[in-house]
């Protein structure tokens, strides 16, 4: 079972780097398939419309929200390119790419992270299982793995992890006086 305490150092490093990107005017670009697609939307809303009073909004978009673009790219370029294509046209080097995969083997999440990294984005992945190909290939600068084969457990760990990413990124921004 995944223990977030074991990942405390990696979570801290990730959030510090995310805060640096936001300070430079970057935005968060989030994506995932199936259940993680709704998590991607949840993450984007958390950053753009914080529910905690006094926390500043930070720019974020979910690449799963535009069904017309998602299905259009899938029809023309193939499902594996759905996120990579959008990142090529919507992302900037100062941005952060956050890919979510319940098993770590989603080809389009992997391709999105690969393209994001090639453009210069900070790349972060939340993966389940053993981290799958996303963890094995090193496509992301930071990978947090919910070590469970149960997708429900993975989802709960991911929800906790992205709330930690949100909170600690704000802590770093507050300490530098940018927020």
Buried (B, 14 or more C-beta within 10 A) or exposed (E): EBEBEEBEEBBBEBBBBBBBBBBEEBBBBBBBBEBBBBBBBBBBBBBBEBEEEEBEEBBBBBBBBBEEBBEEBBEEEBBBBBBBBBBBEBBEEBBBBBBBBBBBBBBBBBBBBBBBBEBEBBBBBBBBBBBBBBBBBEBBBBBBBBBBEEBEBBBBBBBEBBEBBBBBBBBBBBEEEEB
